[in-house]
Amino acid sequence: MEVRMNLETVKEQLREELARIEAREARLQRHLRSSPSPGPADWIDVSGLHTDDPVVERLEDGARARIIALRGAIERIEHNRFGRCEYCLDPIAPERLLAIPYTRVCARCAP
């Protein structure tokens, strides 16, 4: 099965995903920086307000990493480097690019 990729379509899909992830990261940041109103009555109330912060911080870290990967893929398309492994310089299989369009390495060089 031969897979052909239209790079403009891929680029547009990457931009759409980037916009979704950036919006998600903004929501996560707002959550982390929000302070509930009215203020809690005591330290026990305060400690319970942000018990999910470590989880939200991990989600925010993941969103940031995905944003970097998506921006990198868009840049590689714009500079005609998309689809080449950064390690061995061989072409990345189109099937792999369809599955992971922001990948920078071929399956052989992937960790």
PyMOL commands that set and color helices and strands:
alter all, ss='L'
color gray80, all
select helices_A, chain A and resi 7-33+43-49+53-78+94-99
alter helices_A, ss='H'
color red, helices_A
deselect
rebuild
show_as cartoon
